[in-house]
Amino acid sequence: MTAAARKMMEDEHDGRERRDIVSGQIMPEARLIRFAVAPDGSVVPDVAAKLPGRGLWVAASKTAIATAVEKKLFAKAAKANVSAAADLAARTQSALVARMTGDLGLARRSGALVLGFDNVLRQLEGPKPPKVLIEAFDGASDGKRKLYAAAHRMDLECVVIETLTSGELGLALGRENVIHAAVQPGGLADRLILDAERLSGFRALQQPGRPKEPHE
């Protein structure tokens, strides 16, 4: 993610900061995952940061969460005998994917999302360009390059997300082989940018950022 895109994402969270229980560093909430303790004493991911109780914050990465589980840092931070499952990082990743795909479904139903190469290109070239350009990570590079070139040609400030697969996009949108999509400015677009950045800490995928140069 570019510095400008990260700053925009962090600004959306009003500059709130929390302490990462693994590194001890104070970090913006937008770069962290909140965990909560369920009534049975188990640690659960709270990617929306809305569950009741004291939050336990960890940097948004598979490695950081695995370290917190292995070293029993959740119990130390909570000052209680809480349990964190070995698959907590995988469950957190699944929760982020579910939140993103749910938001994509909402964007489509609200008319804020367009699908397909031709429709996305028309949006980029139209009077109301999208804020988010979504590309399937496993999609062919040729179509992506053409859309990146169009965005660069018009110097658009849209953010590119490549952290979901075509299968995940298709499941969210009720279609097969979804490769290209775009989302208009608004709260859903902002949330997708936030969650894509956090999801990139769990996958060796392209982080969200500015459209690439056409030759990249």
C-alpha positions in Angstrom: 0.0 0.0 0.0 1.3 3.5 -0.8 1.9 5.9 2.1 -1.0 8.1 0.9 -3.4 5.1 0.8 -2.3 4.0 4.3 -2.7 7.6 5.7 -6.2 7.7 4.2 -7.1 4.4 5.8 -5.8 5.4 9.2 -7.6 8.8 9.0 -10.8 6.8 8.5 -10.3 5.6 12.1 -9.9 9.1 13.5 -6.2 8.4 14.4 -7.1 6.0 17.2 -4.2 3.9 18.4 -3.8 0.8 20.5 -1.0 -1.3 21.9 -0.1 -4.5 20.1 0.2 -7.1 22.8 2.9 -9.0 20.8 5.4 -6.2 20.1 4.3 -3.7 22.7 4.2 -1.0 20.1 1.5 1.7 19.9 -0.1 1.4 16.4 -3.1 2.8 14.5 -6.2 0.6 14.9 -6.3 0.3 11.1 -3.2 -1.9 11.3 -4.4 -4.1 14.1 -7.0 -6.8 14.7 -9.2 -6.7 17.8 -9.8 -9.9 19.8 -12.4 -10.4 22.5 -12.9 -13.0 25.2 -16.1 -15.1 24.8 -18.2 -16.1 27.8 -16.5 -19.5 27.8 -13.1 -17.9 28.1 -12.0 -18.5 24.5 -10.4 -15.7 22.4 -12.3 -14.8 19.3 -11.4 -12.5 16.4 -13.5 -9.3 16.4 -12.6 -7.8 13.0 -15.5 -5.3 13.2 -14.3 -4.2 16.7 -17.8 -4.3 18.1 -17.9 -7.2 20.6 -18.4 -6.2 24.2 -15.6 -6.4 26.8 -12.0 -5.3 26.8 -10.3 -5.6 23.5 -7.0 -7.4 23.0 -5.2 -5.9 19.9 -2.6 -7.7 17.7 -0.9 -6.6 14.5 -2.8 -7.7 11.5 -0.6 -10.6 10.4 -0.6 -14.4 10.6 2.8 -14.4 12.3 1.8 -11.9 15.0 -1.3 -13.9 15.9 0.6 -17.2 15.9 3.1 -15.7 18.3 0.4 -14.4 20.6 -1.1 -17.9 20.7 2.2 -19.7 21.2 3.5 -17.5 24.0 0.0 -17.2 25.7 0.1 -13.4 25.4 -3.7 -13.2 25.3 -3.9 -14.6 28.8 -1.1 -12.3 29.9 -2.8 -9.2 28.4 -6.2 -10.1 29.7 -4.8 -11.0 33.2 -7.1 -14.0 33.1 -7.0 -17.7 32.3 -8.3 -17.3 28.7 -7.6 -19.8 25.9 -6.6 -19.1 22.3 -7.0 -21.9 19.8 -4.1 -23.0 17.6 -6.0 -22.1 14.4 -6.8 -18.5 15.6 -4.9 -16.9 12.7 -6.8 -19.0 10.2 -10.1 -18.1 11.8 -9.1 -14.4 11.7 -8.3 -14.6 8.0 -11.6 -16.3 7.3 -13.4 -13.6 9.3 -11.7 -10.9 7.2 -12.6 -12.6 3.9 -16.2 -13.0 5.1 -16.5 -9.3 6.0 -15.0 -8.2 2.6 -17.2 -10.5 0.6 -20.3 -9.4 2.6 -19.4 -5.8 1.9 -19.0 -6.6 -1.8 -22.5 -8.1 -1.8 -23.9 -5.0 -0.1 -22.2 -2.8 -2.6 -23.7 -4.7 -5.5 -27.2 -4.6 -4.1 -26.9 -0.8 -3.4 -25.7 -0.1 -7.0 -22.2 1.0 -5.8 -20.4 -1.9 -7.6 -19.9 -2.7 -11.2 -18.6 -6.0 -12.6 -16.7 -7.0 -15.8 -13.8 -5.4 -17.7 -16.0 -3.3 -20.0 -18.2 -1.9 -17.2 -15.2 -1.1 -15.0 -13.4 0.6 -17.9 -16.5 2.8 -18.6 -16.6 3.7 -14.9 -12.9 4.7 -15.0 -13.5 6.9 -18.0 -16.8 8.3 -16.8 -17.7 11.4 -14.8 -17.9 9.6 -11.5 -14.8 7.2 -11.3 -14.7 4.5 -8.6 -12.7 4.8 -5.4 -11.8 1.1 -5.4 -10.6 -1.1 -8.3 -10.9 -4.8 -7.4 -8.9 -7.3 -9.3 -8.9 -11.1 -8.6 -5.4 -12.1 -7.5 -5.5 -15.1 -9.8 -6.9 -13.3 -12.8 -5.0 -12.9 -16.1 -2.6 -10.0 -16.1 -3.5 -8.6 -19.5 -6.9 -7.2 -18.5 -5.4 -5.8 -15.3 -2.7 -3.9 -17.2 -5.3 -2.3 -19.4 -7.3 -1.1 -16.5 -4.2 0.1 -14.6 -3.2 2.0 -17.8 -6.6 3.7 -18.0 -6.5 4.7 -14.3 -3.0 6.1 -14.8 -3.9 7.9 -18.0 -6.6 9.9 -16.1 -4.5 10.2 -12.9 -7.3 8.7 -10.8 -6.9 8.4 -7.0 -8.6 5.0 -6.9 -7.1 2.2 -4.7 -6.4 -1.2 -6.2 -7.3 -4.3 -4.2 -5.9 -7.7 -5.2 -6.3 -9.7 -2.0 -9.3 -11.9 -3.0 -9.3 -14.8 -5.5 -11.8 -15.1 -8.4 -13.5 -17.9 -6.5 -14.1 -15.7 -3.4 -15.3 -12.8 -5.6 -17.6 -15.1 -7.5 -19.1 -16.6 -4.3 -19.7 -13.1 -2.9 -21.3 -11.8 -6.1 -23.2 -14.9 -7.3 -21.2 -15.3 -10.5 -18.4 -17.4 -11.9 -15.0 -16.2 -12.9 -15.2 -12.7 -11.4 -12.0 -10.9 -12.3 -12.7 -7.2 -12.5 -14.9 -5.0 -10.3 -15.1 -1.4 -9.1 -16.7 0.3 -6.1 -17.9 3.9 -5.9 -16.8 6.2 -3.1 -18.5 5.7 0.2 -18.4 3.8 3.5 -18.2 0.4 1.9 -15.3 1.4 -0.3 -13.4 2.7 2.7 -14.0 -0.5 4.7 -12.9 -2.7 1.8 -9.6 -0.7 1.6 -9.1 -1.2 5.4 -9.8 -4.9 5.4 -7.8 -5.6 2.2 -4.7 -4.1 3.9 -5.3 -6.2 7.0 -5.9 -9.4 4.9 -2.6 -8.9 3.1 -0.9 -9.7 6.4 -2.3 -13.3 6.1 -1.7 -13.9 2.4 1.2 -13.5 0.1 -1.0 -11.4 -2.2 -0.8 -7.9 -3.6 -1.4 -5.2 -1.0 -3.9 -2.5 -1.9 -2.4 0.6 -3.4 -2.3 2.9 -6.3 -2.7 1.4 -9.8 0.5 0.0 -11.2 2.4 1.7 -14.0 1.3 0.1 -17.3 4.7 -1.6 -17.8 4.8 -3.2 -14.3 
